[in-house]
Amino acid sequence: MNETVLVTRASGVATVLLNRPQQLNSMNGDLLEGLLAAVEDVMADDEIHVIVLTGAGRGFCAGGDLQGMIDVEGPRSVDDEVTSLRRFAAVSSMLRSCPATTIAAVNGPCAGAGLSIAAATDLRIASDRAVFRTAFLSAGLSGDFGGTWLLNDLLGSSRARALLLLNEKIDALTALQIGLVSRVVPEAQLMQEVGDVARSLAASPPLARADIKANLNDAATLTFEEALVAESVRHVRNGHSKDAREAGLAFLERRQPTFQGR
């Protein structure tokens, strides 16, 4: 990790802060290396149940640093560039598939690969000052970090195609209306709202929460009958957990449960 990506941990929540505020947290080599290292690090921490991704300053992430792309040392082959991009784009896959619940706190402009990694999270909570744009077409690019697949999965084909091909900027309320974000809150309340949601999730039963995410991810690849089998296995397995017993006892005893992920 490096100073372009900062990580804090508290109460089962890791906050990953993109830290190039003067460049709207656009992705250069340092930020990409830092983001990959940060996500790998917090995923390996068994004490972390929720990962929050946000940006420093007035932006979430403006996508790739086009100036940085121009300034890279010397030409590279297409194969080398594909290998490099696939390495960094693994961040989207990790955010989507990891057992931890992932939240994008979208505090401002969110574009290009920044929109892709936000789309890879489980929940997106936006400031009322946030704006969104796919931006790939205007840069002569077709999309990276899983953005085309993720937007199609989140929004459906028609809306994903409109965002990518029309390349229009949309505001936070429009993003809420089309289902791109989960909530919109006043700018000054964003991190308080995200913190409340994150702490509540971190206190929930870890096994059940991770399996809910797995069930939802299965919906993208399995048939209904296949998903029904996987869902049933997870549901019964959770029913035999100590956390399920604790949930029942806490309800009967009228107290807050304490879950241990067992």
C-alpha positions in Angstrom: 0.0 0.0 0.0 1.1 3.6 -0.5 -0.1 7.1 0.2 -2.5 7.1 -2.8 -4.7 4.5 -1.0 -5.2 4.7 2.8 -6.9 2.0 4.9 -8.5 2.4 8.3 -10.1 -0.3 10.4 -12.6 -0.1 13.2 -15.4 -2.3 14.6 -15.2 -4.9 11.8 -15.2 -2.3 9.0 -12.3 -1.4 6.7 -12.5 1.9 4.9 -10.4 2.1 1.7 -9.8 5.7 0.7 -8.6 6.6 -2.7 -6.3 9.5 -2.1 -5.5 11.6 -5.1 -8.0 14.4 -4.4 -6.4 17.0 -6.8 -6.9 14.5 -9.7 -10.4 13.4 -8.5 -8.8 10.1 -7.5 -8.1 9.1 -11.0 -6.2 5.9 -11.4 -2.5 6.1 -12.1 0.0 3.3 -11.5 0.5 4.1 -7.8 -3.2 4.2 -7.1 -3.8 0.9 -9.0 -1.1 -0.8 -7.1 -2.3 0.6 -3.8 -5.9 -0.3 -4.4 -5.1 -3.9 -5.3 -2.8 -4.3 -2.3 -5.4 -2.7 0.0 -8.3 -4.9 -1.1 -6.1 -8.0 -0.9 -5.0 -7.0 2.6 -8.4 -6.3 4.1 -9.9 -9.5 2.4 -7.3 -11.5 4.2 -8.3 -10.0 7.6 -10.8 -12.3 9.3 -11.8 -9.5 11.6 -13.1 -7.4 8.7 -16.8 -8.0 7.7 -17.5 -4.8 5.7 -15.3 -3.0 3.2 -16.2 0.6 2.4 -14.6 2.2 -0.7 -14.6 6.0 -1.0 -12.6 8.9 -2.4 -10.7 11.8 -0.8 -11.8 15.4 -1.5 -14.7 16.2 -3.8 -14.6 13.1 -6.0 -15.0 9.3 -5.8 -12.9 8.3 -8.8 -12.8 9.9 -12.2 -11.6 6.7 -13.9 -8.2 6.2 -15.6 -5.6 9.0 -15.4 -5.4 9.8 -19.1 -2.3 11.9 -18.6 -0.7 9.1 -16.7 -1.4 6.7 -19.6 0.3 9.1 -22.0 3.3 9.4 -19.7 4.0 5.7 -19.2 7.5 4.7 -20.0 7.9 3.4 -23.6 5.5 1.3 -25.7 4.3 -2.1 -24.4 2.8 -5.0 -26.4 -1.0 -5.5 -26.4 -0.5 -8.8 -24.6 1.6 -7.1 -21.8 -1.1 -4.4 -21.4 -3.9 -7.0 -21.3 -2.0 -8.9 -18.6 -1.5 -5.8 -16.5 -5.1 -4.6 -16.9 -6.5 -8.1 -15.9 -4.2 -8.0 -12.8 -5.6 -4.7 -11.6 -9.2 -5.4 -12.7 -9.2 -8.3 -10.3 -10.2 -5.7 -7.7 -13.7 -5.7 -9.2 -13.9 -9.5 -9.0 -12.7 -9.4 -5.4 -15.2 -6.8 -4.3 -18.0 -8.7 -5.9 -17.1 -12.2 -4.7 -15.5 -11.8 -1.3 -17.5 -12.8 1.8 -17.3 -9.3 3.2 -20.1 -6.9 2.3 -18.8 -4.1 0.1 -20.1 -0.6 0.0 -19.2 2.3 -2.3 -19.6 5.7 -0.6 -19.9 7.8 -3.7 -19.0 11.3 -2.6 -18.7 13.0 -5.9 -17.8 12.4 -9.6 -17.8 8.7 -10.4 -16.7 7.8 -14.0 -15.1 5.2 -16.1 -13.3 2.5 -14.2 -14.3 4.4 -11.0 -17.9 3.6 -11.9 -17.0 0.0 -12.7 -15.5 -0.6 -9.3 -18.5 1.1 -7.6 -20.8 -1.2 -9.6 -18.8 -4.2 -8.3 -19.8 -3.4 -4.7 -22.8 -4.8 -3.0 -24.3 -1.4 -2.0 -23.7 2.1 -3.4 -24.7 5.0 -1.2 -24.3 8.4 -2.9 -24.0 12.0 -1.9 -26.6 14.3 -3.4 -23.6 15.9 -5.1 -22.5 12.7 -6.8 -22.5 12.5 -10.6 -22.0 9.4 -12.8 -20.7 8.8 -16.3 -19.4 5.8 -18.1 -17.0 8.0 -20.0 -15.3 5.2 -22.0 -16.6 6.2 -25.4 -15.4 9.8 -25.1 -11.9 8.4 -24.4 -12.0 6.1 -27.4 -12.2 3.0 -25.1 -14.7 0.2 -24.7 -14.7 -0.4 -20.9 -12.7 -2.0 -18.2 -12.8 -3.3 -14.7 -15.9 -5.3 -15.6 -18.0 -2.2 -16.1 -20.0 -3.4 -19.1 -20.9 -6.8 -17.5 -21.6 -5.2 -14.1 -23.8 -2.4 -15.4 -25.7 -4.9 -17.6 -26.2 -7.1 -14.5 -27.3 -4.3 -12.3 -29.5 -2.3 -14.7 -30.5 -4.6 -17.5 -29.5 -4.4 -21.1 -31.4 -1.3 -22.1 -30.2 1.0 -19.4 -26.7 -0.3 -19.5 -26.5 0.3 -23.3 -27.9 3.8 -22.8 -25.3 4.7 -20.2 -22.4 3.3 -22.2 -23.4 4.4 -25.7 -25.0 7.8 -25.0 -22.3 8.5 -22.5 -24.4 11.0 -20.7 -23.7 12.4 -17.2 -26.4 11.5 -14.7 -27.0 13.0 -11.2 -27.5 11.1 -8.0 -31.3 11.1 -8.0 -31.4 9.7 -11.6 -28.9 7.1 -10.5 -31.3 6.2 -7.6 -34.3 6.0 -10.0 -32.6 3.6 -12.4 -31.2 1.4 -9.5 -27.5 2.3 -9.9 -27.3 3.4 -6.3 -29.1 2.2 -3.2 -29.6 5.5 -1.3 -28.9 9.2 -1.8 -28.1 11.4 1.2 -27.1 15.0 1.7 -23.3 15.5 1.1 -22.6 16.4 4.8 -24.3 13.2 6.0 -22.8 10.7 3.6 -20.0 9.1 5.7 -22.2 9.1 8.8 -24.9 7.2 6.9 -22.4 4.8 5.4 -20.8 4.3 8.8 -24.1 3.5 10.4 -24.9 1.0 7.6 -21.5 -0.6 7.7 -21.5 -1.0 11.5 -25.0 -2.6 11.4 -23.9 -5.0 8.7 -20.6 -5.8 10.6 -22.7 -6.8 13.7 -25.0 -9.1 11.7 -24.4 -12.9 11.4 -21.2 -13.3 9.2 -22.0 -16.7 7.8 -25.6 -15.9 6.8 -24.5 -12.5 5.3 -21.8 -14.1 3.2 -24.1 -16.8 2.0 -26.8 -14.3 1.0 -24.1 -12.6 -1.1 -23.2 -16.0 -2.6 -26.8 -16.8 -3.4 -27.2 -13.4 -5.2 -24.0 -14.0 -7.2 -25.2 -17.5 -8.2 -28.2 -15.8 -9.8 -26.0 -14.5 -12.5 -24.6 -17.9 -13.6 -26.9 -20.7 -12.3 -30.3 -21.9 -13.5 -33.1 -21.5 -11.1 -33.1 -25.2 -10.2 -29.3 -25.1 -9.7 -29.6 -22.0 -7.5 -32.4 -23.6 -5.5 -30.1 -26.5 -4.6 -27.2 -24.2 -3.6 -29.6 -21.9 -1.6 -31.0 -24.9 0.3 -27.6 -26.2 1.3 -26.5 -22.8 2.6 -29.8 -22.2 4.4 -29.7 -25.5 6.2 -26.0 -25.1 7.0 -26.7 -21.7 8.5 -29.6 -23.2 10.5 -27.1 -25.5 12.2 -24.7 -22.7 13.1 -24.1 -21.3 16.6 -25.1 -17.9 15.2 -28.6 -19.1 14.3 -29.0 -20.5 17.8 -27.8 -17.2 19.2 -30.3 -15.3 17.1 -33.1 -17.4 18.5 -32.0 -17.1 22.1 -31.5 -13.4 21.8 -35.0 -13.0 20.4 -36.5 -15.1 23.3 -34.5 -13.3 25.9 -35.2 -9.9 24.4 -31.5 -8.8 24.1 -29.1 -7.9 21.3 -27.4 -11.0 19.8 -23.6 -11.4 19.6 -22.5 -13.3 16.5 -19.2 -15.1 16.2 -19.3 -16.5 12.6 -19.7 -20.1 13.7 
